[in-house]
Amino acid sequence: MAAEKKWTPPPRIEELYKSTDGNNFSSINRPTAGPRSDSLLQRGSATLQLYSLATPNGAKVGILLEELGVAYDAHVVNIGAGDQFTAGFVGANPNSKIPALIDHDGPSHEPLAIMESLAIMLYLCEKYPEKEFLPTDVRLRSECMQWIFFQGAGQGPMTGNYGHFMVYAPPNKLETRDYGVARYGMEVQKYCDVLDRHLAGYGDFRGNAGMRTEGARSFWWNNYTVADMALFPWARMLRTKGYDRPGQPRTQDFLGFEKYKHLNAWIDRIEARAAVQRGLRVCAGSPKPWLAQEQPQTSRL
Ligand SMILES: N[C@@H](CCC(=O)N[C@@H](CS)C(=O)NCC(=O)O)C(=O)O
């Protein structure tokens, strides 16, 4: 029997870069940070300036701003065209990823730039506490923060990586795609099950794992909070057409998304909110923004 070929990495990772050719983002991906052009950010008249795109990470902030009903200007950052690498955007987010927010009336009335969608959301919830989207009670706040971290460290990246291997990875990398889709798709199913079980009423945050202690929850704690707004866009992504491509099964069928009954009902409830519908359209520069070639637009909301 022939010995199985062993994978041996080259001495340095740079020798492998070529093998990423053909993925949708390979032309803009680099291992270094910093600006690639001198362009500065556009600025509107509101104190809050949002630089974003209608992806799930962008939608989180768009939804919260609409739910808060505060004034802001929203600027489309076309990540397919490399707008995230301008000097202006890098000044707001050294990691060159949407969304970024600049509050020109930040602490001590000084401008404050914020990167990371969840950090932006927590900042806005604290700046505008009237709607009580971030619980102040210590127990509820801790529960809320756990789900916020769960979202940012797990649900979002895992779903994004699943999407990468499902639709953006090079079409000829068959084994790599199978592996990536299986690995991240299984994780995504697990995350969906965690969410579904929470909404079904399992878990009481007193350590009674698996015990169904309450009835089904309408929102994350029956009250609608920042955790709902954070978790919603990536969960919804799996039942929209975002990862559907001709000749491939629909992602919702592929992952068996209909079996997450409580999760689906929760998505329906959130989708029904007018502010959420508006939030999903914030910075929607094109139906497939990552493929768009047009110049950035500025929209006054
Ligand atoms: N953890 C970040 C992730 C942001 C993120 O991944 N943004 C993507 C679009 S959804 C992006 O800007 N990608 C462009 C790039 O990586 O060059 C957040 O939640 O803000």
The ligand as an SDF file (V2000), in Angstrom:
LIG
                    3D

 20 19  0  0  0  0  0  0  0  0999 V2000
  -14.8710   41.9830   14.0380 N   0  0  0  0  0  0  0  0  0  0  0  0
  -15.1490   43.0170   13.0690 C   0  0  0  0  0  0  0  0  0  0  0  0
  -15.2620   42.3960   11.7120 C   0  0  0  0  0  0  0  0  0  0  0  0
  -15.5180   43.3890   10.6240 C   0  0  0  0  0  0  0  0  0  0  0  0
  -15.3950   42.7190    9.2650 C   0  0  0  0  0  0  0  0  0  0  0  0
  -15.0560   41.5300    9.1550 O   0  0  0  0  0  0  0  0  0  0  0  0
  -15.6350   43.4930    8.2080 N   0  0  0  0  0  0  0  0  0  0  0  0
  -15.4940   42.9660    6.8550 C   0  0  0  0  0  0  0  0  0  0  0  0
  -16.8410   43.0420    6.1130 C   0  0  0  0  0  0  0  0  0  0  0  0
  -18.1110   42.1900    6.9750 S   0  0  0  0  0  0  0  0  0  0  0  0
  -14.5080   43.8330    6.0840 C   0  0  0  0  0  0  0  0  0  0  0  0
  -14.5210   45.0390    6.2150 O   0  0  0  0  0  0  0  0  0  0  0  0
  -13.6400   43.2290    5.2730 N   0  0  0  0  0  0  0  0  0  0  0  0
  -12.7350   43.9350    4.4360 C   0  0  0  0  0  0  0  0  0  0  0  0
  -11.3100   43.4410    4.5450 C   0  0  0  0  0  0  0  0  0  0  0  0
  -11.0450   42.5530    5.3570 O   0  0  0  0  0  0  0  0  0  0  0  0
  -10.4680   43.9760    3.7980 O   0  0  0  0  0  0  0  0  0  0  0  0
  -16.4240   43.7860   13.4350 C   0  0  0  0  0  0  0  0  0  0  0  0
  -17.3410   43.1640   13.9690 O   0  0  0  0  0  0  0  0  0  0  0  0
  -16.4770   44.9920   13.2050 O   0  0  0  0  0  0  0  0  0  0  0  0
  1  2  1  0
  2  3  1  0
  2 18  1  0
  3  4  1  0
  4  5  1  0
  5  6  2  0
  5  7  1  0
  7  8  1  0
  8  9  1  0
  8 11  1  0
  9 10  1  0
 11 12  2  0
 11 13  1  0
 13 14  1  0
 14 15  1  0
 15 16  2  0
 15 17  1  0
 18 19  2  0
 18 20  1  0
M  END
$$$$
